[in-house]
Structures are given as C-alpha cells and as structure tokens.
C-alpha cells in the first residue's frame, strides 16, 4: 500500500512540475504536452527526463 501511495505522490508532483514548466515556457512557445508519455517519463526518470524532453523539443520539432 505504501508503494502505491508513493507512486501516486510522484505522479502528482510530476504533473505539477510539467504544469509549472508550461507556465514559464508559454512565453517562449516551448510548451510540452502533459500526456501519459511525458508524465510517466518525468515520474520515473525525474528532472533529467524533463530536460531531455525540452532538448528533444528544441532539436527536432
């Protein structure tokens, strides 16, 4: 039960992290969509995954 609660906390924190990034990035037109792929990549890999997603957005899109 503790593992499920811990995972839910990480998912919620990751969602807020992506939302906070999008609030800042809207000025630069660099919004990342908050979907299952981005949410779970930031949940399991942390902030390096967020930086990787931003770098991918800059280089390839």
Secondary structure, DSSP 8 states (H G I E B T S, - for coil): -HHHHHHHHHHHHHHHHHHHHHHHHGGGT-----SHHHHHHHHHHTHHHHHHHHHHHHHH-
